[in-house]
Amino acid sequence: MKAISQLLVLLITCLCTSCGSYHQSTKEFRKAWDMGDEVTALAKIQAAGSSIKEGHDEELLWNLEMLSMARANEEDALADFHLERASQLTEDQTSGLINPQNKGLGEYVGKYYDRNMLNVYKAIRALEQKDLNKVNSTLTAIKFQTVEATKLNEKRNDDAEAKVAEEESLNMQKFKESGMVKTSDLLNEELSSMYDPFYNPTGDYLRLVLDNRFNTDSASDKSKLIQKGAFSAKNPKFLQSEGKNATPATYVFMETGSAPYRLEKKYRLPLIIFFNGNPPGGVLYVPFAIPQLQYREDHDSSAIVSAGSTRLPLEQLVNMDAVVTAEFKAKLPAEIAKAMIQTTLAVLAQVAIEAATKEQAQDSAAIAIFSAIAKVAAAEAFTQADERGWYSLPKKILVQKVPTPKDGRLTVSTASGQSVSVQVDSENKTNFVYLKSIRRANTIKVLSNFGFADRIADLQIGKLPTNILASKN
């Protein structure tokens, strides 16, 4: 009885630590953010951080959310702090493969799109601060992230499926042929094919702009960007006018909405669909947990920028729903392999508990109830989908390039009736304005407004970094 009690305590502890406690402590933050209340959202995520110590599994994730909240509240110093801390964490975290035998979810090291957008923010902030070394290193890291993430994911999927193959009792092909878990139930298939996995056109666009405006040479390719960028228009206006010229111009970016988040989808599946031989302990149905994407549609999908006599729509630079979905689908083989192994571990744990308590349960209703609870705890401890992700990541980034008006006055208006006026320096050769709309009809925030009178010297984007960012996820 003592051994079973210790087992139950251990299993329940697995359910109540790390991801579960973080998810619960950030519930009010997520609620405030979805309501478009960035002030309350900042207060709530700051409060949740009281339990985030150095080395906490969700330390990176919390810093990413704090970065978003600080930016949305126009708290530059706070945003800089968490931008730097998140960057340090991603540099410290090394690449690795999933271990399905481990209970719990482990350290959150960021998805490709987390790390990519972190670098986008880092590059824009460094440009604003005229920190040319950081602009160099960050845009170079962005350039190589796709290649690195693709290779790492191939190894990750191969490794996870190899672990399944090592288990003679498991049959991946049999599971796939059963059709019990459909990809279309987990993600939007149309969005998943918009981009290549692990690609975000924002970095390529920033390099192109810097090449053209400041005579740098990062080997940017406009035609390749159009081909890979999956823009809403085949040749969007912001690229039509993009070339090497000295005409004063202003680039207007606007983040809108929030990207999809992950939810755990639980199945109760016949063990026979992926188990070879007789089910252990006569178990016929088993819990099976895998993440699914939940999309959010509450956003300003269109906006107009007016600058002097020019009036142009902001156009889609990146659809983060599609970036997230393409990565999610690319990682599904490893997720499924992990879920299969963990389900089997849960079954074996349940069978062991049943065997250990069988005789006592026949004579004691309390022991029978205890055994049932222990088996449920075992199933939950082993079969747990990873719901973690950067909750406040934008849904889309819109952009437009306009001639800088002589009076430097620009106005951006959304279809929901919101508008914001921005004053830029009309003497600058190049101006950048970065805006944010959390949800439809919310106030448009001005996050950045800066410019350059002339070219930037000594930018050499494209040299291979000594430490390319890597991700376990």
N, C-alpha and C positions, 0 to 999 in steps of 0.2 A: 504493500500500500504506500509506503514511504517513497519508493521509486516512482510510482505512478504520480504521486502528488508533485514530486520534483519535475517530472516531465510536463505536467499540466502547467505549472508555474512558468516553466521555460517557454512553452508554446504561447501562452497568453502574453508573456513579456514581448515576444516577437511581434505580436499584433499591436502592441501599444507604444512602440518606440519609433524613433526616426520619422519615416514618411507619414505614418498615421498621426503622430502628434503634430508634425509640421503642417499637415493638411488641415487639421482641426484648428490650430492656432492662427492660420491665415484665412479662415473662412470669412470673417468680417471684412478683411481687406478685399477679397475677391468680390464680395457683394457690393461694396462701395465703388469699386472700379467699374463694375458692370452697370452701375447706376450713373456713371459719369462724374462721380464726386471724387476728384483727385485729391482734395484736401483731406477728407476723411480717410481715403485709401492710404495716403502717406502715413497718417497717424497710426492706422491699424497695422501696417506692415512694420513700422518702427517698433510698435509694442510687441509684435510677434518675434522680433529680433532679440528680445531679452533672453531667449533660450538658445540663441545661436552663438555658440562659442567657437573658437578656432578649432578646426578639425571636424566640426559638425558635418554630417552627411549632406545637409542642405545649405551649407555656407555659401557656395557659389550661387545657388538659386536665389537665396535671400538677397544677396548683393545685386543680382540682376534686376530683381523687382524694385529694390531701393533705387537703383539707377533710373529705372523708368519713372518711378514716382517723383524723384527729385527733378528730373527733366520736365515732367508734366506740370510741376509746381514752380518751374523757373527758378529752382534753387541750385545755381551753378556750382557753388562750392561743395555742396552735398553730393551733387551728381559727379563731380570730379573725383571725390573721395571714393565713391563706390565703383566708378569706372576703373580707377586704378586698382582697387582691391580685387575686383572681378578679373581684371587682366592678369594680376599676379597669380590668382588661383588657377586660371587656365594654363598659364605657363608652367606652374608647378605640377599640375596633373599630367601624368604620363599616359600613353596609349596602353590599351589592354583589351582583353576579351572577357565576355561574360562567363560566369561560372554558375550554371544552373543548379549545382548541388548546394549553393549557399542559400540559407534562409534570409529573408529580408531583401531589401533593394540595393543596399550599398551606397557608396558615395555618388552624389550627382555631379557629373563632370561636364555636363552640357552637351546638347545636340550640335550638329554641324551648324544649323541655322542660329542657334544661340551664339556660338562663338563667332560666326560670320557677322551677325548684326552688332555684336559687341565691338568688333573691329571697325565696322562702318561708323558707329558712333565715335569711336576712338579717333578715326581718321578725320572726321568732320570737326571734332573738338580741337585736334592738333592743328588743323588748317586755320581755325579761328584764332588760335593762340600763336600762330606763326612758328610752331615747333616743327621745323622741316625734317629733322631726324626722325621724329615720331611719324610724320606723314609718310616718309620713305618706308620705314619698317612695317607700318601697319598696312599700307596698300600692297606692299610686296607679300605680306602674309596672306591677305585676302586672295591674291592671285593664285597662290599655291594650295589654298584650303580644299578646293574641289578635288584635285588630284589625290591629295592625301586622304581625304574622307572616303573617296571611292575605293581606294586600295584597302583601307582599313576595314570598310564594311564588307568587302569581298572575303577578307580573312575572317572577319567576325561571323559571317553567315556560314562559311565553310567549316569553321571550328565548331560552331553550335550543332550543325547537322552531323558532323563527325562524332560528336558526343552521343547523339541519338543512335548512330550506326553502331557504336560500341556496345550499346545496350541491346542484347539479343532479343529482349522481350518487346522492344519498340519497333514500329514500322511506320516511317514517315510517309512513304508512298501510299500506303493503305489509308492513312489519315487524309492525305490530299484528295484521293479518289472518292472518299466518303462524301465530300461536299458539305459536311456538317457546319464548318466555319467558312463563311463566304467573305471574301475581301470587300465586296460591296457593302457589307454590313458594318465594316470598320472604318471606311474612308470613302471620299468622293472620287470615283474612278476617273471622271473627266479632269478634275484638278490634278490628279496624280501624273498625268501625261503632259501637262503644260510645259514643265521644265525637265531637263535631265536631273536625275537625283544629285543632290549636293551642289546645286547651282543657284546663285542669286545674282542677277544682272547688275545690282547696285555698284559693286566694286568695279566692274568693267566700265560702267558709265562714268564713275568718278575719275578713273584713270584717263578716259577719253577726254573729258572736260579739261583736266589739268594739262594734258598734252596740247590741246588746241589753244587754251587760253594763256598758257605760260611757257609754251615751246619746250616742254619736257618730252622725253622719249621713253615710254613704257611699253612700246610695241602694242598699243591698243588698236583694236580693229573694229571700225564702225560697222562694216558689213557683217562681221561675225556676231557682233552684239545684236544686230537686227535679227539675224537668223536664230540665235539662241534665246533672245530675250522674251519671246512670246508676248510682244506688246499688243495691246488691244487694237491698234492700227498697224498695218503692215509696215508703214514708214511714218512713225509718229512725228508730229511737228517739232517736238523738242530735239529730234535727231536730224530732221531735214535742214535745220539752220545751224547744225553743229559742224564747225570747220575752223580752220586756222584763220582768224581775222582779228582786227584791232577794234572793231565796233564795240562800244560799251554795252555790256549785257548783264542781266540779272537772272540768276537761277532760283526759282521758287520751288521748294520741296514741301509737301504736306503729308504727314502720317495721318491715317484715318482708321478708326475702329480697332478691333483686337483680333489676333490670329486664333485659330482653333486651339482648344485645350484637350487634354487626354482624360478619358474616363475609363474605369475598369468595366469590361463586359464579361459577365460571368455566364458560363454554360454549364449544363449538367449533361454530360455526354456518355454514351455507352462505351465502356472501357475497351470493348472488342474492336472499335474502329481504329485503334492504333496499338493494340497490345497483342503480341503473338503468344499463342498457347492459352492455358487455362488462367483466368483472372485469379490473383492471389486472394485467399480468404473468401472466395466466392463473391467478391465485389463486382457488381455489374455496371453501375453508373458512378461517374466520378466528377468532381468539380474541375473546371478548366477556365482559367482566367487569362485574358489578353486585353491590351489597351485598344480603345477606339477613339476616333477624333470627333469632337463636338464643335461644330462651326457656329460662328456668331455673325449675324447679319446687320446688327444695329450700327450703321456707320454712314458717314457722308460719302456717297459714292462718286459725286461729281462736284467740281468747283471751277470758277472762272477767275482768271487774273486780269485785271485792268491796269494798264500802264500807259498813260498818255492816250494816244489814239489807238493803241493796241489792246485788243481784247481776245484772249485765247483760253481754251479749256485746259485745266491741268489734266495730264494724261498719266496712265499707269506706268510707273517705272518698274515696280515689282509687286506681285501678288503673293504675299507671305502665306496665304492659305495654300497656294499651290506649292511653294517651297517646302512648307512643313509636310504636306501630303506626299510629295514625291519622296522625301526622306523616310517618312513613316512606312511607305509601301516597300521601299528598298530594304528596310530593316525587318520586315515581317518574317522572313524565313528563320532568322535567329530568334525572334520573339516566340514563334510557334514551337521551335525546337526546345527552347527554354521551358515553355509552358507544359510540353509533353513530359519532359523529365521531372519537372516539379510536381506534376499531377501524380506520376508514378511514385515519387518519394512520399507524397501525401497518403497514397493508398497503402504503401508499406508501413508507414507510421500508424495508420488506422488499424491495420491487421495486427501489428505488434501490441497495440493497446487492447484490442479485443482479446488476444491470446492471454495477455497478462491479467486481465480482469474477469475472464469468462467464468471461472469457478466461483469467485466471490460474488459476482453479479447475480448468480442463480439464487443465492441465499440472502441478498440484500438489495432492496430497491434503491438505496442511496448509492451503492457501488454501481448499479446499472446506470443511474442518472449521471454519475461521475464519469463513467466510461463514455457515454454518449457525448458529453460536453468535451471531453478530451479529444475525441475523434473529430469533432467539428473544429476545435482549435487547431488540430494538426493539419486539417485540410486548408484552413485559412492561412496558417503560418507558412505553408509551402506554396500554395497557389495564390500568388499576389501579383497583379499586373502593376506596372510602374506608371502611375498617373502624373508624375512630376513633369513640369515644363514651365517655360517662361510665360506666365499667364498674361502679362501686360504687353507682350510683343504686338506691334501694329499689324492690322489686317492687310493694309496696302500702303505703299508710298507712291504718291502722285508727284509729278514734276512738270515744269514748263520753263522754257528759256524765252525771255522777252527783252527787247531793246530797253535799256535804262532810260526812262523819260527825263527830260531836262530838269523838271522840278523834283525828281527822285521819289515821286509819290506813287505807290502801288496799292491796289485794293484787291483782296481775295474774297470772293463770295461763294457760298455753297447753295445748293438747290433747296436746302432746308431753311434758308433765310438768314444764316449767320454770315457775318463779314468782318474783316479786319483790315485796317490800313497800316501800311508800313512805310517808313521814310528811310530811303537808302541814299548813299552818297553818290550824286550824279557825276562827280569828278572821277570816280573809280573806273578802272577798265573792266573789273569783274566784281559783282556783288553776289552774295549768297544769302538767301532767306529760308529759314527752316521753321515750318509751322506744325501744329498738332491739333487734331480733333479726335477726342476720345470716342464719342458716339454721335449719332445723328442729332443735329440741332444743338450740340454743345458749343460753348464758346471756343473760338479758335485761338490757340495760344501761340505766341511768337517765341520760339525756343532759341533761335540764333538769327543774327542780322549783322553781317560783317562783309568786308570787301578788301580789294587790293588795287592800288593805284597803277601798278605795273606788273610785270611778270614775277614769278617766284624763281629764284636762282637755286641751282644745285640740287634739284629734285632728280633722283635716279631710281625710278620705280621699276622693279622687276628682277633685282638681284636675289638669288636664292638665299633665304634667311638661314642662319646657323641653327635655329631651333624652330622648325615648323610646328604650329600648333597641332596637337593630336587629341583625339577624343575616344573614350571607351564606349560611348553610346552612339 
